[in-house]
């Protein structure tokens, strides 16, 4: 087997260095006071959970398309993405050693159990399928292809279900739950472009159009829906309040513009793909934090007025800390390092199997 190229080794080393820096940043998050995240109410869902959802989309989307196309490279990116999602959620738990309880004493009635189960199966089945394709093990590949597709589809479904069962579920009562799947689709479509697969442009166009239509529909519901309904309060703040600049930047710059670029055959489709992936990251971040914009609403005898300074119920502010950014950069570094080191090995294995 040929050695990994010098370029891949360099990227892998840089990625691992960033991961170590991210661990240092995460330690800073762990030892920070709760007020350091500038959240005064509810759970502290923020950048870490948003990046978990992004990596989940990247991983599940690439696993599904990679399995259907029997493309070991995309499967490798998918496995790395799921690992990144697991790293982010472990960081968000503050005490990752507690995660072992989910394996040793699982609560099968908890939606969190589904995330743990399907993320683990995605990694295990994804690696087995990569090995089967690289080593030309047909029987194993035939079994793993449907298995990977199923668990990779169920992973974001489990997360969406988790969001609907939280105490503050009205904070996440939104069409954006569907973007757990559309986001995965955009990432998968983008990956097909980077791997120069023939249908890449068409897939990216379809998924970007779906994501754009979904967000336009959200705005339409806010304009023509019941303005006083509790389930619209957080989305109003996203579309019209403090988070509006990020929302509209995401819609225009990372959904509409990439869609137009993807339709123009003279433009390198990878530019549109990269912008689309950034848009998925932005939408996941917005989804994660908007459920924290007001206190838990499913409690009995709780009446929440419109959340603005005039009504005496100020919308909570949230600014990711420097340590949170370091933790996310570290997770990105780990995913990049895994892909940089594994892709050449997978490619060499595939060539050896064909020879």
Secondary structure, 3 states (H helix, E strand, C coil): CCCCCHHHHHHHHHHHHHHHHHHHHHHHHHCCCHHHHCCCCCCCCCHHHHHHHHHHHHHHHHHHHHHHHCCHHHHHHHHHHHHHHHHHHHHHCCCHHHHHHHHHCCCCCCHHHHHHHHHHHHHHHHHHHHHHHHCCCHHHHHHHHHHHHHHHHHHHHHHHHHHHHCCCHHHHCCHHHHHHHHHHHHHHHHHHHHCCCCCHHHHHHHHHHHHHHHHHHHHHHHHHCCCCCHHHHHHHHHHHCCCHHHHHHHHHHHHHHHHHHHHCCCCCHHHHHHHHHHHHHHHHHHHHHHCCCCCCCCCCCCCCCCCCHHHCCCCCCCCCCHHHHHHHHHHHHHHHHHHHHHHHHHHHHHHHHHC
